[in-house]
Amino acid sequence: MPERPPPDECANCGAAIPPHAKACPACGADERTGWRETSVYDDLALPDSAYEDEGSAPKLRRRGLAWYWVVAAVVAFVACLLFSLGGR
């Protein structure tokens, strides 16, 4: 049986494969262990929104108190103030 040339990209890890390679230089996959022209994930039909996070920086959380904690603190302070003034 003639030997097939390797695909341009490894279906297992996505690394580029040189034209006459016997195995993937990144993960070691070969025709015997799972080199395929297509990936097993090609038929999943994922929506395009599944790839929106690629290439973007992760969103950072803002440091400090959230607005609802500030409101809760003010309400608690006013309640304590009214309770202490009403008890006299």
Residue pairs with C-beta under 8 A, 6 or more apart in sequence:
4 31
5 19
5 20
6 17
6 18
6 19
6 20
6 21
6 22
6 24
6 31
6 35
7 17
7 35
7 36
7 37
8 16
8 17
9 15
9 16
9 17
10 16
10 17
10 24
10 26
10 27
10 29
10 35
11 29
11 34
11 35
11 36
11 37
11 38
11 39
11 40
12 24
12 27
12 29
12 34
12 35
12 39
13 24
13 26
13 27
13 29
15 24
15 25
15 26
15 27
17 24
17 25
18 25
22 30
23 29
23 30
24 30
24 35
29 35
